[in-house]
Amino acid sequence: MDKITVREMAAGEEKTVKEIGKRAFTGFESLWVPKPKQALVAVLDGRIVGAVLYKFLDHQGNKTGYVDYAFVDPEFHGLGIGTVLYRKAVSFLWKQGCDALTTVVKDDNVSSWSLFLKNGFSRVSLPELVRQFGFGGMLKHYFATPFCIGIGMEYYVALKDGSCPSGKEGTGKQVFAYLLSNLILIGAAGVFRSHYFFEFAAAFLLLLVVGIVTGFLGTRFSKRGWTFRHNNGGAAICAVINLFGAYPMIGNWYPRHYENTKAFRRDLGVVAFLEWLVLLIIMLLTGLIGSDSGHILALGQISALFLFYRMIPCYPFESFGGRRVLNWNRWAYGLMTFLSAGAIAFGIISSLQ
């Protein structure tokens, strides 16, 4: 096997790079892989086996290198290609005169964000983005990248003059940011919701709090260190859906250290399964009570939506927990899906009576 080489993409290689990207991502995400304009490619034995797609963002004289996509052909996973590709891509972008490097990564995509962390990136909060780039710069980073529509995505930053503070430490602070962000989004939607708005908002926030507490109790079943984290991505999508439905920004419990083991997947799955179970009980109770109270009706409707989101283990719903359960145990996921569908059907029938 020859040495892995990383070079700039040559003219005529765009189609090959895009095809590899579509294989590297699954489901809905694969549809978003663009035909690259600028990319670095990893070559092994004369064959392109991975790529980093990038672009540059300029704001008030500062140049930022943004990593749009980074992937390795699934056929060549486990060969250390990603490690070499990420390291050389970061080095290349610094040599282009960038003042900072940024990227967006999905919350549980440890294979990607761990490599960014090893190459000087930090997972950052929105206030930290404002501190580093100014309010106007933050808006440019937010809307010139998929961050504004990336459900469950988090922003990563590396600075030329040293590491960037995260601003995402502290479970208490992250819980507050999570609840406040969702309160602002649902409050903004209240302008268009005159019927049962306050009952709806109260039920919405109550279910978020119940999810936080239930997840915390679920983490007590393992000896791992856990922290709660609010994911800032996807606010634009959440804002639009909240005009006529209920779609919260993501906040979840995350292990401080990730492992590629069955025990680790079990611990993640148990937390998500317990969160689902409590949500199922709440939804069934609202149906059995059958009250005309706006609070009860809103609680039942929103919990049904949240159950539906947990049934779908692919983007943009996987961060709600369904993927974690599926990765842990397919039978548990099947049971969760079956009972969720039954509960939702029960709720619909109850509302018609």
SVG drawing of the C-alpha trace seen along z (x, -y; Angstrom):
<svg xmlns="http://www.w3.org/2000/svg" viewBox="-67 -46 71 53">
<polyline fill="none" stroke="black" stroke-width="0.4" points="0.0,0.0 1.4,-3.4 1.6,-6.4 -1.5,-8.6 -1.1,-11.9 -3.2,-15.0 -3.4,-17.5 -5.7,-20.1 -8.5,-18.7 -7.7,-18.9 -10.1,-19.9 -12.4,-17.1 -12.3,-15.4 -15.4,-17.2 -17.8,-14.4 -15.7,-11.7 -15.4,-13.7 -19.1,-14.3 -19.9,-10.6 -17.5,-9.7 -19.3,-12.3 -22.7,-10.8 -21.5,-7.4 -19.9,-8.7 -23.2,-10.3 -26.4,-8.4 -30.1,-9.2 -31.2,-12.8 -27.7,-14.1 -26.2,-12.5 -28.6,-14.7 -26.9,-17.9 -23.3,-17.0 -22.5,-19.6 -20.3,-19.5 -17.1,-20.9 -15.6,-24.2 -12.6,-24.0 -11.3,-20.8 -8.4,-18.9 -8.4,-15.2 -6.7,-12.2 -5.2,-9.8 -4.3,-6.2 -2.8,-3.8 -3.7,-6.3 -7.3,-6.5 -9.2,-9.4 -10.5,-8.0 -11.5,-11.2 -11.9,-14.9 -12.2,-18.2 -14.4,-20.8 -13.8,-24.3 -14.5,-28.0 -13.4,-31.3 -15.5,-33.9 -14.3,-37.5 -15.6,-40.0 -14.0,-43.4 -10.6,-42.4 -10.5,-39.1 -10.2,-35.9 -11.8,-32.7 -11.4,-29.2 -14.6,-27.3 -14.5,-23.4 -17.8,-22.7 -17.5,-18.9 -14.9,-16.4 -15.3,-12.7 -13.6,-9.4 -14.9,-6.7 -16.6,-4.1 -14.7,-1.4 -11.4,-2.8 -12.5,-3.5 -10.1,-2.3 -6.9,-3.0 -6.0,-6.4 -6.9,-8.3 -9.1,-10.8 -6.3,-11.6 -3.9,-12.5 -6.5,-14.3 -7.8,-16.5 -4.3,-17.4 -3.0,-18.4 -6.2,-20.2 -5.9,-22.4 -2.2,-23.1 -3.2,-24.0 -5.9,-26.4 -3.6,-28.2 -1.1,-28.7 -3.8,-30.5 -3.5,-33.4 -6.6,-32.6 -7.1,-34.4 -9.4,-31.6 -10.8,-28.2 -14.4,-27.1 -16.7,-24.2 -20.0,-22.7 -20.4,-19.1 -23.3,-17.1 -23.5,-16.4 -22.7,-12.7 -20.4,-12.6 -17.4,-11.8 -15.3,-10.5 -15.3,-14.0 -15.4,-16.4 -12.7,-14.5 -10.3,-15.1 -11.1,-18.8 -10.5,-19.0 -7.1,-17.3 -6.2,-19.9 -6.8,-22.9 -10.5,-23.5 -12.9,-24.3 -16.6,-23.7 -18.1,-27.1 -21.2,-28.9 -23.0,-31.7 -21.7,-34.3 -18.2,-33.1 -18.7,-33.5 -19.8,-37.1 -16.8,-37.7 -14.4,-36.4 -16.0,-37.8 -18.3,-40.6 -22.1,-40.5 -21.9,-41.1 -19.3,-38.4 -21.4,-36.0 -24.4,-36.6 -22.2,-36.0 -20.9,-32.7 -24.4,-31.7 -26.1,-32.4 -23.3,-31.8 -22.9,-28.2 -25.5,-25.4 -25.4,-26.3 -28.7,-28.2 -30.5,-25.1 -28.3,-22.4 -30.5,-20.7 -28.2,-19.2 -25.1,-20.9 -22.4,-22.6 -19.9,-25.3 -16.1,-24.7 -13.5,-27.4 -9.7,-27.5 -7.7,-30.7 -4.4,-31.4 -3.0,-32.9 -4.1,-30.1 -7.0,-28.0 -10.4,-29.5 -12.4,-29.4 -15.4,-27.1 -18.1,-29.0 -20.0,-25.7 -18.7,-24.4 -21.0,-24.0 -24.2,-22.0 -26.2,-24.6 -25.2,-27.3 -26.1,-25.1 -29.4,-24.1 -30.3,-27.8 -29.2,-28.5 -31.2,-25.6 -34.4,-26.7 -33.9,-30.4 -33.3,-29.7 -36.4,-27.6 -38.4,-30.2 -37.4,-32.9 -38.3,-30.8 -41.7,-29.8 -42.3,-33.3 -41.6,-34.7 -44.0,-32.2 -46.6,-33.4 -47.2,-36.5 -48.9,-34.1 -50.5,-31.9 -53.5,-33.6 -55.3,-30.4 -54.0,-28.6 -50.6,-30.2 -49.7,-30.4 -50.9,-26.9 -48.9,-25.7 -45.7,-27.5 -46.1,-26.2 -46.5,-22.6 -43.6,-23.0 -41.2,-24.2 -42.5,-21.6 -41.7,-18.7 -38.2,-20.1 -37.6,-20.3 -39.0,-16.8 -36.6,-15.6 -33.6,-17.2 -34.5,-15.6 -35.3,-12.2 -32.0,-12.2 -30.1,-13.1 -31.7,-10.2 -30.8,-7.9 -27.1,-8.9 -27.1,-7.7 -27.2,-4.1 -23.7,-4.4 -20.4,-5.3 -19.4,-7.7 -19.0,-11.5 -21.8,-13.3 -22.6,-16.9 -25.6,-18.7 -25.0,-20.6 -27.2,-23.0 -26.7,-22.7 -27.0,-26.1 -27.6,-24.9 -30.9,-24.9 -32.6,-27.9 -34.0,-29.0 -35.7,-25.7 -37.1,-25.5 -38.4,-29.1 -40.4,-28.3 -41.8,-25.0 -42.8,-26.5 -45.2,-28.8 -47.5,-25.9 -46.1,-23.0 -43.5,-22.3 -39.9,-21.7 -37.3,-22.5 -33.6,-23.2 -31.5,-20.3 -30.2,-19.9 -28.9,-16.6 -26.8,-14.7 -23.3,-13.8 -20.6,-11.6 -17.4,-13.6 -15.4,-10.8 -16.6,-8.7 -15.8,-5.1 -16.4,-2.7 -17.8,0.1 -21.0,1.9 -21.1,0.7 -20.8,-2.9 -23.6,-2.5 -25.8,-0.8 -25.3,-3.7 -26.3,-6.3 -29.2,-4.1 -30.5,-3.6 -30.6,-7.4 -32.5,-8.0 -34.9,-5.1 -35.8,-6.3 -36.5,-9.8 -38.8,-8.2 -40.5,-6.1 -41.4,-9.0 -42.6,-11.0 -44.8,-8.0 -46.4,-7.8 -47.2,-11.6 -48.8,-11.3 -50.9,-8.3 -52.0,-10.0 -53.2,-13.0 -55.3,-10.8 -56.8,-8.9 -57.6,-12.1 -59.4,-13.4 -59.8,-16.9 -60.8,-20.0 -58.2,-22.0 -55.9,-23.9 -52.9,-22.8 -53.7,-19.1 -54.6,-19.3 -51.3,-21.1 -49.3,-18.6 -50.8,-15.7 -50.3,-17.3 -46.7,-18.3 -45.7,-15.0 -47.2,-13.2 -44.9,-15.3 -41.9,-14.6 -42.6,-10.9 -42.8,-11.1 -39.4,-12.8 -37.9,-10.0 -39.2,-7.3 -37.0,-8.6 -33.3,-7.6 -31.9,-9.8 -31.2,-13.5 -32.7,-15.9 -34.5,-13.9 -31.7,-11.6 -30.5,-14.0 -33.8,-13.5 -32.6,-10.1 -33.9,-7.6 -30.4,-7.0 -28.9,-6.3 -31.5,-3.7 -31.1,-2.0 -27.3,-1.9 -27.7,-0.3 -30.4,2.3 -32.6,2.8 -35.3,4.7 -35.5,1.8 -35.8,-0.6 -38.5,1.6 -40.5,1.6 -40.1,-2.1 -41.3,-2.8 -44.2,-0.4 -45.5,-1.8 -45.0,-5.4 -47.0,-4.8 -49.7,-3.1 -49.8,-6.0 -50.0,-8.6 -52.9,-6.7 -54.6,-6.4 -54.2,-10.2 -55.7,-10.9 -58.7,-8.6 -59.2,-10.1 -59.3,-13.6 -62.0,-12.7 -64.3,-11.3"/>
</svg>
